[in-house]
Amino acid sequence: MTSTPKNSSQPRLKVVPPAVPEPAKPQEKPVQAPIEQTPKKSTFPRQWIAWGVIILGLGGIGMIPVNHSISGKTIITPTVGERQSVTMPETGTLTLHVRSNQTVKPGDILATVSSSSLEDKKAAAQQKIGEAKTAVNSAQQQLILAQTRLEVAKSLESIALEQRNSKRQELNQAQFSSGAARMRALEREQAGIESEIKGIENQILGLENERAGLENEIIGIENNIEGLNEQLEIVESALEKRQGLVTEGLIGSASPELMSLEVQASELKTQIKREENSIETYQQKINQKQNQILQTQQLINQRRQQIGVKSEGVNEIIESLEQQLEEAENFVEQKTIERISAQREVDASLAEIADKQYLLSQQSAEFNRLEQQQQQLAIQATVSGTITTTDLDLLNNQTLEAGREILNVVNLSSLTGLVEIQQEEIDLIHQSLPVTFKPRQATVDQYQAKIEDIQPVIKSDESGQNSVLQIRITIDNDDRQLQPGLEGVAHIKTPQLRVYQKVSREFFKLFPWWKL
């Protein structure tokens, strides 16, 4: 009992609190009801749909066509066939007829070159041509004389042969015929002597022709001396002017031109003296021919005297005929030798004429070559274009060596550029693609161009790590602002690419796995 009051007096015992929290814990479960597993199962299809939409969207974007171009470093060069590099054709003084940035067309005179050495060579060649012509004329005169002597020698040989045959026949008849026949033989002998006299007269005619030929030769030499004297007057006049310049101190006494004129004057004087000596030689030959004519005339007189003093005796006739036959045979031998000598003289004259004419042709060819060389000293433009060389005034009226570059003519309206592109881009390139060129110095201006050639040679770029190809383009430079040597970038517009194609190309440029 005593325990009951104790129990009744303890309603304050905290029996409920332990019971309250126990039920309270299970009551928290309804609070977590919104995050049950059933809604989670419904989210999986929606996520897959979202990823599918994203993938489809990316695939659609990847198929969108976008513009694409290929750019490459470009250096401008003149177009082949549209440029001209002018060099000094001969050492001399240059006179310019154009200025920098001037436009020219084919045939325009760009510059002229004056060469004193070339003028001296032309004068010497012209003098040699005159000497060669004189030599040819002299040889032709000699040929005419030789041919005349040959014809006379042939005629005399023929007459001598006829006379010998006649004498032989007369001797045979005199030995085996009657006295009357022998007398007739004597008469025929007299007729033979008359015929011989005619032959000798022909010989005199030939000698007179030779004398006339020699006189014509003297006339030709005198004309040549007159021409040489005229040349000597010109040279002495030029020499006097040069000596005056030496006296005034304008040129030195050892000037090549002064020495050349002195040498020419000395050579002309020597040649005039030689020609005068030739006149004396020909005059001596004329005197010899005159003496031969007189001797031959005396022979005619002797033959005529023989006709009047012929013995009428038969034995004397036979002896006379034998002697005449011997003389006739000797005469034939002499005329044959003269004919052979004349023939050799003709052959020698023909050979000399051929040599002189060949020498004349050589001298004429040399003079023509010098003429052409002098014509080349007037330098003409061969292309239409612009003078791109600067500081031309520093070369004007200057003495320059042969082969030195003077100026350049470039057609600026159409220039060539070499574009370097990566080897991987070659499959997108063909000649019909449009091209634009932008100079490095320009900010806005760009120029239209077209592909001229795609070179098949693969080379390395400046870094040595990438393989590149060179494409030759032709740039329209109507405003003529571009110059050879200018650098820039060429943009080649290729056909459109899909987004995925362009991305993949850029990716493989950054990560070229096939080169690893």
matplotlib code that plots the C-alpha trace (Angstrom):
import matplotlib.pyplot as plt

x = [0.0, 2.7, 3.7, 0.5, 0.6, 4.1, 2.8, -0.2, 1.9, 4.2, 2.1, 5.0, 7.1, 8.3, 6.9, 5.4, 8.5, 10.2, 7.0, 6.5, 9.8, 9.3, 6.0, 7.5, 10.3, 7.9, 5.9, 8.9, 8.6, 5.7, 7.9, 10.3, 7.4, 8.2, 11.6, 10.3, 11.8, 8.8, 9.4, 13.1, 12.2, 10.2, 13.3, 15.4, 13.5, 13.6, 17.4, 17.9, 15.5, 17.5, 20.8, 19.3, 18.0, 21.5, 23.2, 20.7, 21.2, 25.0, 24.6, 22.4, 24.8, 27.7, 25.9, 25.4, 27.6, 30.0, 32.3, 36.0, 39.1, 42.8, 45.4, 49.0, 52.1, 52.7, 55.7, 55.0, 57.3, 57.1, 55.2, 57.3, 57.3, 56.1, 59.4, 62.7, 66.1, 68.4, 72.2, 75.1, 75.7, 79.1, 81.5, 80.8, 79.0, 75.3, 72.7, 69.2, 66.0, 63.6, 63.1, 61.9, 58.2, 57.8, 55.6, 57.0, 55.9, 57.8, 60.1, 60.6, 64.2, 65.3, 69.0, 71.9, 75.5, 78.4, 81.6, 84.7, 86.4, 83.5, 83.9, 87.6, 86.9, 84.4, 86.8, 89.6, 87.1, 86.0, 89.6, 90.3, 87.2, 88.6, 92.0, 90.3, 88.2, 91.4, 93.1, 90.1, 90.1, 93.8, 93.5, 90.7, 92.9, 95.7, 93.2, 92.1, 95.7, 96.5, 93.4, 94.5, 98.0, 96.5, 94.4, 97.3, 99.5, 96.9, 96.6, 100.3, 100.6, 98.0, 99.7, 103.0, 101.5, 100.1, 103.4, 105.3, 102.9, 103.2, 107.0, 107.0, 104.8, 106.8, 110.0, 108.5, 107.4, 110.7, 112.6, 110.4, 108.9, 110.1, 111.9, 108.7, 107.1, 110.1, 109.7, 106.1, 107.3, 109.5, 106.5, 104.5, 107.4, 107.2, 103.5, 104.3, 106.6, 103.9, 101.6, 104.2, 104.5, 100.8, 101.2, 104.0, 101.8, 99.1, 101.8, 102.5, 98.8, 98.8, 101.8, 100.1, 97.0, 99.2, 100.7, 97.2, 96.3, 99.3, 98.4, 94.9, 96.4, 98.5, 95.3, 93.6, 96.6, 96.6, 92.8, 93.6, 96.4, 93.9, 91.5, 94.3, 95.3, 91.7, 91.7, 95.1, 93.7, 90.8, 93.0, 95.6, 92.7, 91.4, 95.0, 95.5, 92.4, 93.5, 97.0, 95.3, 93.4, 96.7, 98.2, 95.2, 95.6, 92.1, 93.4, 96.7, 99.4, 99.0, 95.3, 94.4, 92.4, 95.5, 97.8, 95.3, 95.1, 98.9, 99.1, 96.4, 98.3, 101.5, 99.8, 98.2, 101.5, 103.2, 100.4, 100.6, 104.4, 103.8, 101.3, 103.7, 106.4, 103.8, 103.4, 107.1, 107.1, 104.2, 105.9, 109.0, 106.8, 105.3, 108.8, 109.6, 106.5, 107.5, 110.9, 109.3, 107.1, 110.2, 112.0, 109.0, 108.8, 112.5, 111.6, 109.0, 111.6, 113.9, 111.2, 110.4, 114.1, 114.2, 111.5, 113.6, 116.9, 115.6, 117.9, 116.4, 118.6, 116.9, 119.4, 119.3, 115.5, 115.7, 118.3, 116.2, 113.1, 114.8, 116.1, 112.7, 111.1, 113.5, 112.8, 109.1, 109.4, 111.3, 108.8, 106.0, 107.8, 108.3, 104.7, 103.5, 105.6, 104.2, 100.6, 101.2, 102.7, 99.8, 97.4, 99.1, 99.0, 95.3, 94.8, 96.9, 94.9, 91.6, 92.9, 94.1, 90.7, 88.9, 91.2, 90.8, 87.0, 86.9, 88.9, 86.6, 83.6, 85.2, 85.9, 82.4, 80.9, 83.0, 81.8, 78.2, 78.6, 80.0, 77.1, 74.6, 76.5, 76.3, 72.5, 72.2, 73.7, 70.3, 68.5, 64.7, 61.9, 60.7, 57.7, 55.0, 55.5, 56.9, 60.5, 60.9, 64.5, 65.2, 68.0, 68.4, 69.8, 73.0, 73.8, 73.1, 76.1, 78.3, 80.9, 79.8, 81.3, 79.6, 77.1, 76.2, 72.4, 70.9, 67.2, 64.1, 60.8, 57.9, 54.3, 52.7, 49.1, 49.6, 51.9, 52.7, 52.6, 53.8, 51.4, 52.5, 49.8, 49.9, 50.1, 46.8, 44.8, 45.7, 42.5, 40.4, 42.5, 41.7, 42.4, 38.9, 38.8, 38.6, 41.6, 42.1, 45.5, 46.0, 49.4, 51.0, 51.2, 47.6, 44.7, 41.7, 42.8, 42.8, 43.3, 41.6, 43.7, 43.4, 45.3, 47.8, 49.6, 49.7, 53.3, 53.6, 56.8, 56.4, 58.9, 59.3, 58.3, 60.7, 60.4, 61.2, 58.3, 55.5, 55.2, 53.9, 53.0, 53.5, 50.7, 51.4, 48.7, 48.2, 47.2, 45.2, 47.1, 45.2, 46.0, 49.7, 50.2, 51.8, 55.5, 57.7, 59.1, 56.1, 54.8, 51.2, 48.6, 46.5, 43.1, 41.8, 38.0, 37.2, 33.8, 31.7, 32.4, 30.2, 30.9, 32.1, 34.5, 36.0, 36.3, 38.0, 40.4, 41.4, 41.7, 44.1, 46.1, 46.7, 47.2, 48.7, 48.7, 49.9, 53.2, 53.9]
y = [0.0, 2.2, 1.6, 2.8, 6.2, 6.4, 5.4, 7.7, 10.5, 10.2, 11.4, 13.7, 10.8, 11.4, 8.3, 10.0, 11.7, 8.5, 7.4, 10.7, 10.7, 7.1, 7.9, 11.2, 9.5, 7.4, 10.6, 12.2, 9.7, 11.5, 14.6, 12.6, 11.4, 13.9, 12.3, 8.7, 6.5, 6.6, 10.1, 9.2, 6.5, 8.9, 11.3, 8.8, 9.0, 12.8, 12.9, 10.6, 12.7, 15.9, 14.3, 13.1, 16.6, 18.0, 15.4, 16.1, 19.8, 19.4, 17.2, 19.7, 22.5, 20.4, 20.1, 23.8, 25.0, 27.9, 29.9, 28.8, 30.4, 29.5, 32.2, 32.2, 34.4, 36.0, 37.9, 39.9, 39.4, 40.7, 38.6, 36.6, 38.2, 41.5, 42.7, 44.0, 44.3, 46.7, 46.4, 48.2, 46.7, 48.3, 50.2, 53.9, 57.0, 56.5, 59.1, 58.4, 59.4, 58.3, 58.9, 56.8, 55.9, 56.9, 54.6, 53.4, 51.3, 49.0, 50.9, 53.9, 54.9, 54.3, 55.3, 55.7, 54.7, 56.5, 54.5, 56.1, 52.6, 51.4, 54.5, 53.8, 50.2, 51.3, 53.7, 51.1, 48.5, 51.1, 51.8, 48.1, 47.7, 50.4, 48.7, 45.4, 46.9, 48.4, 45.0, 43.3, 45.9, 45.5, 41.7, 42.0, 44.2, 41.7, 38.9, 40.9, 41.3, 37.7, 36.5, 38.8, 37.3, 33.8, 34.4, 35.8, 32.9, 30.4, 32.1, 32.2, 28.5, 27.6, 29.6, 28.0, 24.5, 25.2, 26.6, 23.6, 21.2, 23.1, 23.1, 19.4, 18.8, 21.1, 19.3, 15.9, 17.2, 18.8, 15.5, 13.3, 15.5, 16.9, 20.2, 22.0, 20.7, 21.9, 25.3, 25.3, 24.2, 27.3, 29.4, 27.8, 28.5, 32.1, 32.0, 30.4, 33.2, 35.7, 33.7, 33.8, 37.6, 37.8, 35.8, 38.1, 41.1, 39.5, 39.1, 42.8, 43.5, 41.4, 43.3, 46.6, 45.4, 44.5, 47.9, 49.5, 47.3, 48.5, 52.1, 51.5, 50.0, 53.2, 55.2, 53.1, 53.5, 57.3, 57.3, 55.2, 57.7, 60.5, 58.8, 58.1, 61.7, 62.7, 60.3, 61.7, 65.3, 64.2, 62.4, 65.3, 67.7, 65.6, 65.2, 69.0, 69.5, 67.0, 68.6, 71.9, 70.4, 69.0, 72.5, 74.0, 71.3, 69.9, 66.4, 64.6, 64.1, 60.3, 60.3, 57.0, 59.0, 61.2, 58.2, 56.4, 59.4, 59.6, 55.9, 56.3, 59.3, 57.3, 54.3, 56.4, 58.1, 54.7, 53.4, 56.5, 56.0, 52.3, 53.2, 55.7, 53.0, 50.8, 53.4, 53.4, 49.6, 49.6, 52.3, 50.0, 47.2, 49.5, 50.3, 46.6, 45.9, 48.8, 47.2, 43.8, 45.4, 47.0, 43.6, 41.8, 44.4, 43.8, 40.1, 40.9, 42.8, 39.8, 37.4, 39.7, 39.9, 36.0, 36.0, 38.0, 36.1, 32.6, 30.4, 28.9, 25.8, 22.6, 21.6, 25.0, 24.8, 21.5, 22.8, 25.9, 23.9, 21.7, 24.8, 26.4, 23.2, 23.2, 26.9, 26.2, 23.4, 25.6, 28.3, 25.9, 24.8, 28.5, 29.4, 26.3, 27.4, 30.9, 29.5, 27.4, 30.3, 32.5, 29.9, 29.6, 33.4, 33.4, 30.7, 32.6, 35.8, 33.9, 32.5, 36.0, 37.5, 34.8, 35.5, 39.3, 38.9, 36.7, 39.2, 41.9, 39.9, 39.4, 43.1, 44.0, 41.4, 43.0, 46.5, 45.3, 43.7, 46.9, 48.8, 46.4, 46.8, 50.6, 50.3, 48.3, 51.3, 52.9, 50.8, 50.4, 49.2, 45.7, 45.7, 48.2, 49.1, 51.5, 52.4, 50.9, 51.8, 54.7, 57.3, 57.1, 60.6, 59.3, 57.2, 59.8, 61.0, 58.5, 56.1, 52.6, 49.1, 46.7, 44.4, 46.7, 46.9, 50.3, 50.0, 47.7, 48.1, 46.2, 46.0, 47.0, 46.4, 42.6, 41.3, 37.7, 36.4, 33.1, 31.9, 29.3, 27.0, 23.9, 20.6, 19.5, 22.2, 21.1, 19.0, 22.3, 24.2, 24.5, 27.3, 28.6, 29.8, 33.5, 35.1, 38.4, 39.8, 42.2, 44.0, 43.9, 47.7, 48.3, 48.5, 48.4, 48.0, 44.6, 43.4, 40.8, 38.0, 34.6, 31.3, 31.0, 27.8, 25.2, 23.9, 20.2, 20.5, 20.1, 22.0, 23.0, 26.3, 28.7, 26.7, 23.5, 21.7, 22.1, 20.9, 23.7, 24.1, 27.2, 28.6, 31.3, 33.9, 36.9, 40.1, 42.9, 46.1, 48.6, 51.4, 50.5, 50.9, 47.5, 47.0, 43.9, 42.7, 43.8, 41.2, 40.4, 37.7, 36.0, 34.7, 31.9, 31.4, 27.7, 26.0, 26.0, 23.4, 21.8, 23.0, 19.5, 19.5, 22.9, 21.9, 18.7, 20.4, 23.0, 20.2, 18.2, 21.3, 21.7, 18.0, 16.3, 12.8, 11.3, 13.1, 11.6]
z = [0.0, 0.8, -2.7, -4.2, -2.9, -4.2, -7.6, -7.5, -6.5, -9.5, -12.4, -12.9, -14.0, -17.5, -19.0, -21.9, -23.2, -24.0, -25.7, -27.4, -29.2, -30.4, -32.2, -33.3, -35.3, -37.3, -38.0, -39.8, -42.7, -44.2, -44.5, -46.8, -49.0, -51.9, -52.5, -52.9, -55.6, -57.9, -59.4, -60.0, -62.3, -64.5, -65.0, -67.0, -70.3, -70.2, -69.9, -72.8, -74.8, -73.9, -74.9, -78.1, -78.9, -78.2, -80.4, -83.2, -82.8, -83.0, -86.1, -87.7, -87.0, -88.3, -91.7, -92.1, -95.1, -94.3, -96.4, -96.6, -97.9, -98.0, -97.2, -98.0, -97.8, -101.2, -102.8, -105.9, -108.9, -112.5, -115.0, -117.4, -120.8, -119.3, -118.1, -119.6, -117.9, -119.7, -119.5, -121.1, -124.5, -124.8, -122.6, -123.2, -122.1, -121.2, -122.2, -120.7, -122.5, -119.7, -116.0, -113.1, -113.0, -116.7, -118.8, -122.1, -125.0, -127.4, -129.7, -127.4, -127.0, -123.4, -123.7, -126.1, -125.6, -127.3, -127.7, -129.1, -129.4, -131.6, -133.8, -134.2, -135.1, -137.7, -139.3, -139.4, -140.9, -143.5, -144.4, -144.8, -147.0, -149.3, -149.4, -150.1, -153.0, -154.5, -154.2, -155.9, -158.8, -159.2, -159.3, -161.9, -164.1, -163.8, -164.8, -167.9, -168.9, -168.2, -170.2, -173.1, -173.0, -172.9, -176.0, -177.9, -176.7, -177.9, -181.2, -181.7, -180.7, -183.2, -186.0, -185.0, -185.2, -188.6, -189.8, -188.5, -190.1, -193.4, -193.2, -192.6, -195.5, -197.8, -196.8, -197.6, -201.0, -201.7, -201.0, -203.1, -205.8, -209.1, -209.5, -210.3, -207.2, -205.2, -206.7, -205.7, -202.2, -202.3, -203.1, -200.3, -198.0, -198.9, -198.2, -194.8, -194.0, -194.8, -192.5, -189.8, -190.3, -189.6, -186.5, -185.3, -186.1, -183.8, -181.2, -181.5, -181.1, -177.9, -176.6, -177.3, -175.4, -172.4, -172.6, -172.6, -169.6, -167.7, -168.5, -167.2, -164.1, -163.6, -163.9, -161.2, -158.9, -159.4, -158.5, -155.4, -154.5, -154.8, -152.5, -150.0, -150.1, -149.3, -146.3, -145.3, -145.3, -143.1, -140.7, -140.6, -140.0, -137.1, -135.8, -136.0, -133.9, -131.3, -131.1, -130.6, -127.7, -126.3, -126.6, -124.7, -122.1, -122.7, -123.4, -122.6, -125.2, -124.6, -125.5, -127.3, -129.9, -130.7, -131.0, -133.2, -135.6, -135.7, -136.5, -139.3, -140.8, -140.8, -142.4, -145.1, -146.0, -146.2, -148.4, -150.7, -151.0, -151.8, -154.5, -156.1, -156.2, -157.9, -160.6, -161.3, -161.5, -164.0, -166.0, -166.2, -167.4, -170.1, -171.3, -171.4, -173.5, -175.9, -176.3, -177.0, -179.7, -181.4, -181.3, -182.7, -185.5, -186.3, -186.5, -189.1, -191.1, -190.9, -192.1, -195.0, -195.9, -195.9, -198.6, -201.0, -200.5, -200.8, -202.9, -206.0, -205.8, -204.9, -202.2, -200.8, -200.7, -198.9, -196.5, -196.0, -195.5, -192.9, -191.1, -191.3, -190.0, -187.1, -186.4, -186.7, -184.1, -181.8, -182.4, -181.5, -178.4, -177.4, -178.0, -176.1, -173.1, -173.4, -173.6, -170.5, -168.7, -169.6, -168.5, -165.1, -164.8, -165.5, -162.8, -160.4, -161.1, -160.6, -157.3, -156.2, -157.0, -155.0, -152.0, -152.3, -152.7, -149.6, -147.7, -148.9, -147.7, -144.3, -143.9, -145.1, -142.7, -139.8, -140.8, -140.9, -137.5, -136.1, -137.7, -136.0, -132.8, -133.1, -133.8, -130.6, -128.7, -129.2, -126.6, -127.2, -125.0, -126.0, -123.6, -122.5, -118.8, -116.2, -115.4, -111.9, -111.3, -109.0, -109.0, -112.8, -112.8, -111.1, -114.2, -116.9, -118.9, -117.0, -118.5, -117.6, -118.2, -120.6, -118.9, -116.1, -115.4, -116.2, -115.6, -115.5, -117.4, -115.8, -116.9, -113.5, -114.7, -114.4, -111.8, -110.6, -107.1, -105.6, -102.9, -100.3, -99.0, -96.9, -98.6, -97.0, -98.7, -102.3, -102.7, -102.5, -105.1, -108.8, -111.3, -111.6, -107.9, -107.3, -105.5, -103.7, -102.7, -99.8, -99.4, -96.0, -95.9, -96.9, -94.5, -96.8, -100.4, -101.9, -105.5, -107.6, -108.9, -110.6, -110.4, -113.2, -112.3, -109.5, -109.2, -108.4, -106.4, -102.7, -100.5, -96.8, -95.4, -93.6, -90.4, -92.1, -90.3, -92.8, -96.4, -98.7, -102.4, -104.4, -106.5, -109.1, -109.4, -111.7, -109.9, -111.5, -110.7, -112.7, -110.3, -110.6, -106.9, -106.4, -107.1, -107.5, -104.2, -102.2, -99.7, -98.8, -98.3, -100.9, -100.1, -102.3, -101.9, -102.1, -102.3, -99.1, -96.4, -93.8, -90.3, -89.3, -92.3, -91.4, -87.7, -88.6, -91.0, -88.3, -85.8, -88.0, -88.7, -85.0, -84.3, -87.4, -86.0, -89.3, -88.9, -85.5]

ax = plt.figure().add_subplot(projection="3d")
ax.plot(x, y, z, "-o")
ax.set_aspect("equal")
plt.show()
